[in-house]
Amino acid sequence: MADLNELWSEYFLELDPVRRGELLDRLIDAGADTTAFCHRLYQERYRDKKDPDKQVDNWLWKLVYLPGLYRRRRGLSKPIRHEMEGALRELHLDEWERLNEDERHVLTMEFRNAARRYLSTCRSARYGSRLLGLKKANEEQKLDRAALEIWSAARGLPEKAGLGMEFRPWSEALLAELTIFDPACEQRYRELEQTQHTR
């Protein structure tokens, strides 16, 4: 049991899709519980439907695409609702009430893994830069940007679409990873909740 717990921890902490696939195979071979659900999530997250041989990260893309959609939100209520209903299905949040406790844990940890992979890029030299990369962001600006991007995907768009409650597991998972990334970001996130909802 201890070995399986360590393997699960390694799987959810790992960011490289290929290495994660290897760890998942080991979990399946060991007969770990919920691996069928976990394998389903893995396949849907990392496979391009139009080109199955091409590796992508559809959930990482959500964390890139959704904040951009939030920035363009004015006058887009119906398209945003449609987009978020699609995201609800793609992230399996429409199944949340039907999932058992172990499946909910797996799904939550997969959300956190996607957020961790996104946040791993947020300290790079290019992150948050402006003027075609000529003006670099300082550390405070990077933290502000990371908090805003995560808040936009976690709370901003779901609330705008009237789906805040349905996206709550996603929102809580993203906030948890943002806080681990930098504890100061939690305060930034909370401030955004107070200021952005009025806009």
N, C-alpha and C positions, 0 to 999 in steps of 0.2 A: 504493500500500500504506500509506504514511504517513497519507494522508487517511482511509482505512478504519479504521486503528488508532485515530485520533483520534475518529472517529465511534462506534466501539465503546466507547471509554472514556467518551465523553459519554453514550451510551445507558445504561451500567451505573451511572454516577454520578447520573443524573437521577432525581428522586423523583416528579415529577408524571406520572401515567399518560398524560395526553393528549400531553404533550410527548414522552414515551417512544414513544408510538405513531407520532408524526411522525418521530422519529429512526429507528425500525424500518423505516418505509416507505422512508426514504432508503437504508438498508442493503440492503433488498430490491432497490430500483431499481439499486443499484450492483453487484448480483450477489455480495454478500458470502457467504462460506461459512456454513453452519449457520443461515441465516435461517429455514428452514422449521421447524426445531426451536425456535428462538427465538420465532417467531410462535405456535407451538403453546403454549408456556409463557405468552406474553403473553395469549392468549385465555383460557386456563384460569385465570390469576391474576386478571384484571380483569373477568371477565364473571360475572354472576349466572345460574346455570343455569335458574332459574325465571322470570327476567325479563331476557332477553338485552340489552334496551336500558338496563338499570340498570348503572351502573359501580360495582364494588366492588374490594376488594383482599383476596382470599381468603388470601393468604400473610401479609399484615399481621395479619389476623384470627387466624391461627394463633398469632402472637406475643402476642396479647392473651388468647386463650382458653386456650391450653395452660398458662401459669403459674397461672391460676385453677384449672384442673383439678388441677394438682399440689398446690395448697394444700388441696384436698378429697380427697386421694388415699387416705386411710385407709379400708380396707374396700372399695375400689373396684378391686381387682386385675383382675378380668375385664373390666369396662367400660373400664378404662384400656388394657388390651391390645387390645381391639377398636378403640378410638379411635385408638391409635397405628398399628395395622395400616392403618387408613384413611388416616391422615396419610402413611404410607410410600408409598402409591399416589398420593395427591394431589400429593406433592412429587417424584414420579418416582424415589424412591430404590430402589424395587423393580426399576427398570430399570438401575441404576448399572453393573452388571457388563456389560451389553449396549451401553452407550453408548460411542462413540468418544472420543478424548481431547478433541477440540474441543467435543463436546456436554457432556462433564463440566465443562469450563471454563465454558461458558454457564450450566449449571445452578448451579454454585457461585457465579458472579457474580450470578445472580438471587437466590439465598439471601441473599447479602451486601446486595443492594439492598433486600430486604424488611427485613432487620435494620437497615439504615441509616435507612430510613423510620420504623421504630418508634422507634429511638433519637433521631431528630430531635425527638420529642415529649417527651423525658425531661428537658429543661431548662426546660420551660414552668412557669409559676407554679402551675398546678394539679396537676402531676405529683407523685404521692406524698403528696398532701394527705390529711388525715383529718378526721373529724367533719363530714362533708358539705361539705368544702372550707374549713371555718373555720380549721383548723390547718394552716398551710403547712409543707411540708418544706424543710429547709435543703439546701445543695448536697451535703453529705456523705450525708444521708439519701436524696437523689435518686440518687446514685451507688450506694449500697447497694441500693436498690430496683431500679435498672436491671440491676445485676449478678445479683441474685436472679432477676429475671424471665427474663433471657436464659439463665441456667444452668438454670432449671426447664424451659424449652422445649428447650434444647439437650442437656442431660444427665439432668436429674432424671427427667422422664417416660419418655424412651427406656430408661433403665436400669431404672426401675420396671416397665416392660413387657417387659423381657428382650430389648430390641431395640437395645442400645447400639451394637453394631458396625454394624448396618444404617443407623443414623442418623449415623454418624461424619462423612460429608461435610457434612451439615447442621450438626452440632455445631462442626466446625472453622471453617466459614464464619461462624457466629454469633459465636464467640469472636474471630475476626479483626476483625470490625466493632466488637465491644465494646471491644477494645484500642485501636482507632483513635479511638473515641468519647472515651475517657479511659484512658490507660495504667494508671492506678491501679485501674481496674476489673478488670484481669487478675488482680491479686493477690486481690481480693475473690472472683472466680470460682474461683480455685484453692483458697481457703479453704473455699468452699462445697462443693467436691468432697470435702474432708476431713471436714467436719462433717455435711453433709446425708445422706450415704450411710449413716450409722449410724442414721438415724431411720426 
